[in-house]
Each structure stands twice: as C-alpha cells, then as structure tokens.
Amino acid sequence: MSSRLAGIRGSWLLLAVLSTTAGAVDVIGFLALHGLFTAHITGNLCVLVAHNITGAFGQVGQLLSVPVFIAVLGVVTLAFGRAEKVSDGSRRALLILQAALLAACLGLGVAFGPFPEADRPIAVLVGMLAVAAMATQNAVVQLTLKDPPSTTIMTTNITQLAIDLTTLAMGRGDLDVLTRARCRASMSFPCVVGFVGSCAVGAVLEVYFGLWALALPVVLAALAVPLAELSSDGGAGLESKNGETYNDKPTCAQASWN
C-alpha cells in the first residue's frame, strides 16, 4: 500500500514539477531573449506566419524555434522508438537530456549574457537550447505517459479543469463520469498552479538576477529525474505508453485530456 501511495504522489508531482519547469523557462526566455517563447511554441508559430506574410517580426530565434522544436521531437522519436516501446529507462534518459540542455542554456547564458540584441548568434543558441529542452519535455510526456495533461500549454488544461470542476460542483452524472473528472482535475490543477506560479517567480528572478534565473528550471529538471522513478514505483495516476499501469484505479488511468 505504501508503495502505491508513493507512486500516486510521484505521478502528480512529476507533472507539477515539469509544468513548473516549463513556466520558468518560458517567462525567463521571454524576458531575457526579447520575446522568445521557449515552451509556448504556438506564440512563435504565430510570429513565423506573420513574418512570412508581412516581412515584419524577423527575430532569428523566434523564426528558428518552430523548426528546431519539430526537429528535436523527430530526433527523439527516432532515437527512442515508437511510444509503445518506450521504457522507464528511456524516460529517465530523456529527463536527464532535458536537464543537460537546460544546464547548457544556463552556462552559456551566464557566461555570455545579458543579450541586448536578440539576434546575436550566442543569444540564438541559448534560446534554441531552451527550445530543445522543452521539446524533450514534451516528448517525455507524450511518449512515456498515457493521456497526461500538458505540462507546457495551459489553454487545454485550464479549459478541462474548468469543465471538470463545474461537473464536480454540480455533482450530477454517473459515478464513472465524476471519478474521471476528479482524476483529471487532480492532475491538471497542480500543473496549472505550478506553471503560473513559476512564471511569477521566474519573472522576479530574471529581473533581479538576469540569466542566473535559469538555475531554477535546471534544479527542477534535475528533481524530475528521481520523481519519475517514484511515479513508476508501485502505481500512480497514469499509465505508461508501453502498457504498464501506474494506477490502482482504472478509471483514473483511462481519463483523457483529448
């Protein structure tokens, strides 16, 4: 029983820590790299399309972020195989890779920053390392966990959380529907809180400490490695993609954010 409870805690803690990491990286990158979204690729996609149509919004980092994000996801998928074949060892390796990318981002940022010009080659490199780290985090979540909430994009999480909390507040519907709503809310709520909270903390740290603020997501990414071990030890609120269950309640494992 104790190992199952540890697994449940590890599951939502892992998702919360990854979301907190993404929020910090995103806001620090936005402030230090002149509007570059490192986790929220949707924003950079809008910039890319606007640039191709109007010729404006031509910062190199913003234009490169989308192809770099896609390329890293492709390489990771090729390296670790189909989702059904991804193991706990692969998840550990991906989390270590994410932490290493963020550490490199911190090291180069502190050594060569601040960056008054976003298009300086070293500034672009620092931004792309952060984008690669967030692409790796997305790969971890999508390849190794079954139907998880997003840890980088909060639009879907907030939408689903509002629906689930309303469903639970009304208290109507069959038991299975309410159980699924409660499970999704228990997973998505820490993600939203972690992301928003780390945006606030990351912004304050960047204002006072510059790119040293990236030490926060580096520490969080390192913390995610042992948390991933905890979430796969004894059961948790998610299933792995390779069919191993991390949950003692099937309805929670079957809850979907899609």
C-alpha positions in Angstrom: 0.0 0.0 0.0 2.8 2.4 0.9 4.5 1.9 -2.5 1.2 2.6 -4.3 0.7 5.8 -2.3 4.3 6.8 -3.2 3.6 6.2 -6.8 0.4 8.3 -6.8 2.3 11.2 -5.2 5.1 10.8 -7.7 2.8 10.9 -10.6 1.2 14.3 -9.9 4.4 15.6 -8.5 6.3 14.8 -11.7 3.7 16.5 -13.8 3.6 19.5 -11.5 7.4 19.8 -11.5 7.6 19.6 -15.3 4.9 22.3 -15.6 6.8 24.5 -13.1 9.9 24.0 -15.1 8.2 25.0 -18.4 6.6 28.1 -16.8 10.0 29.3 -15.5 11.8 28.6 -18.8 9.1 30.3 -20.8 9.0 33.5 -18.9 12.8 33.8 -18.4 13.3 33.2 -22.1 10.6 35.8 -23.0 12.2 38.5 -20.8 15.9 37.7 -21.4 15.7 36.9 -25.1 13.4 39.7 -26.2 10.0 37.9 -26.6 11.1 34.4 -27.5 8.7 31.7 -26.2 10.7 28.6 -25.4 7.9 26.4 -24.2 4.9 28.1 -25.8 5.6 27.2 -29.4 2.2 28.4 -30.5 3.2 32.0 -29.9 6.3 31.5 -32.1 4.3 29.8 -34.8 2.1 33.0 -35.0 5.2 35.1 -35.3 6.6 32.8 -38.0 3.4 33.0 -40.1 3.2 36.8 -39.6 6.8 37.2 -40.7 6.2 35.2 -43.9 3.2 37.3 -44.8 4.2 40.8 -43.7 8.0 40.6 -43.6 8.0 42.0 -40.1 8.7 40.3 -36.8 12.0 38.9 -38.0 14.0 37.9 -34.9 16.0 34.9 -35.7 15.3 33.0 -32.5 11.5 33.2 -33.0 11.8 32.1 -36.6 14.0 29.1 -35.8 12.2 28.0 -32.7 9.4 26.1 -34.6 11.6 24.1 -36.9 14.1 23.4 -34.1 11.2 22.2 -31.8 9.9 19.9 -34.6 13.4 18.6 -35.4 14.2 17.7 -31.8 10.9 15.9 -31.4 11.7 14.0 -34.6 15.2 13.0 -33.5 14.0 12.0 -30.0 11.2 9.8 -31.5 13.6 8.2 -33.9 16.1 7.6 -31.1 13.7 6.1 -28.6 11.3 4.3 -30.9 7.5 4.2 -31.0 5.6 5.2 -28.0 4.5 1.7 -27.2 8.2 0.6 -26.9 9.4 3.5 -24.7 10.6 2.1 -21.3 11.2 3.6 -17.9 14.9 3.7 -18.8 14.1 5.8 -21.9 12.1 8.2 -19.8 15.0 8.6 -17.4 17.4 9.3 -20.3 15.0 11.9 -21.8 14.7 13.7 -18.4 18.5 13.7 -18.0 18.8 15.1 -21.5 16.3 17.8 -20.7 18.3 18.8 -17.6 21.6 18.8 -19.5 20.1 21.1 -22.2 18.9 23.5 -19.6 22.2 23.4 -17.8 24.0 24.2 -21.0 21.5 27.0 -21.6 22.3 28.4 -18.1 26.0 28.1 -18.5 26.1 29.9 -21.9 23.6 32.5 -20.8 25.6 33.4 -17.6 28.9 33.3 -19.5 27.9 35.5 -22.4 24.7 37.3 -21.3 22.9 39.5 -20.9 21.9 39.9 -24.6 21.0 43.4 -25.6 20.4 42.1 -29.2 18.3 39.0 -29.6 19.9 38.1 -33.0 23.4 37.7 -31.7 24.5 34.1 -32.5 25.1 33.2 -28.9 21.7 34.5 -27.8 20.1 32.5 -30.6 22.0 29.4 -29.4 20.9 29.9 -25.8 17.3 30.2 -26.9 17.4 27.1 -29.1 18.9 25.1 -26.3 15.9 26.1 -24.2 13.5 25.2 -27.0 15.2 21.8 -27.4 14.8 21.2 -23.7 11.1 22.0 -23.8 10.7 19.8 -26.9 12.4 17.0 -25.0 10.0 17.6 -22.1 7.0 17.3 -24.4 8.5 14.1 -25.8 8.8 12.7 -22.2 5.1 13.4 -21.5 3.7 12.3 -24.8 5.9 9.2 -25.4 6.1 7.7 -21.9 2.7 8.6 -20.2 -0.8 7.7 -21.3 -3.2 10.6 -21.7 -1.5 13.1 -19.5 -2.3 16.7 -19.1 0.0 19.1 -20.9 3.0 20.4 -19.0 3.8 23.3 -21.3 0.5 24.5 -22.8 -2.1 25.6 -20.2 -5.0 26.5 -22.5 -6.2 22.9 -22.7 -5.5 22.3 -19.0 -7.4 25.4 -17.9 -10.3 24.6 -20.2 -10.6 21.0 -19.0 -10.1 22.0 -15.4 -12.9 24.5 -15.5 -15.2 21.8 -17.1 -14.2 19.2 -14.5 -14.6 21.5 -11.5 -18.0 22.5 -12.8 -19.0 18.9 -13.3 -17.9 18.0 -9.7 -19.6 21.1 -8.3 -22.9 20.1 -9.9 -22.5 16.6 -8.6 -24.7 15.2 -11.4 -23.8 12.3 -13.7 -22.9 8.7 -13.1 -20.1 7.7 -10.8 -17.7 6.9 -13.6 -18.0 10.4 -15.1 -17.5 12.1 -11.7 -14.5 9.8 -11.0 -12.8 10.7 -14.3 -13.5 14.4 -13.7 -12.0 14.2 -10.3 -8.9 12.3 -11.6 -8.3 14.8 -14.4 -8.7 17.8 -12.0 -6.3 16.2 -9.5 -3.7 16.0 -12.3 -4.3 19.3 -14.2 -4.7 21.6 -11.2 -1.1 21.2 -9.9 0.1 21.7 -13.5 -1.7 25.0 -13.8 -0.7 26.2 -10.4 2.9 25.2 -11.0 3.1 26.8 -14.4 1.5 30.1 -13.3 3.5 30.3 -10.0 6.8 29.6 -11.8 6.0 32.3 -14.3 5.7 34.8 -11.5 8.8 33.5 -9.6 10.8 33.2 -12.8 10.0 36.8 -13.9 11.1 38.2 -10.5 14.3 36.2 -10.6 15.1 37.3 -14.2 14.6 41.0 -13.2 16.9 40.8 -10.3 19.4 38.1 -11.4 19.3 38.0 -15.2 20.0 34.7 -16.8 21.1 33.2 -13.5 17.3 32.8 -13.1 17.7 29.7 -15.3 19.2 27.9 -12.3 15.6 27.5 -11.1 14.4 25.3 -14.0 17.7 23.5 -14.1 17.2 22.4 -10.4 13.6 21.5 -11.2 14.6 19.4 -14.2 17.1 17.6 -12.1 14.4 16.9 -9.5 12.2 15.4 -12.1 14.6 12.5 -12.7 14.1 10.9 -9.3 10.4 11.9 -9.3 10.0 9.8 -12.5 11.3 6.8 -10.6 8.9 7.4 -7.8 5.9 7.7 -10.2 6.7 4.3 -11.7 7.2 2.6 -8.4 4.1 0.9 -7.0 1.4 2.6 -9.0 0.3 6.2 -9.9 -2.5 8.1 -11.5 -1.2 7.5 -15.1 -0.3 4.6 -17.3 2.8 4.3 -19.3 2.5 4.1 -23.1 4.1 0.6 -23.1 1.1 -0.8 -21.2 2.4 -0.8 -17.7 -0.2 0.6 -15.3 0.7 3.2 -12.7 -2.6 3.3 -11.1 -4.8 1.2 -8.8 -8.0 2.8 -10.1 -8.6 2.0 -13.8 -11.0 4.9 -14.3 -8.2 7.4 -13.5 -5.9 5.7 -15.9 -8.5 5.9 -18.6 -9.2 9.6 -18.1 -8.3 11.6 -21.2 -7.4 15.2 -21.9 -8.1 14.8 -25.6 
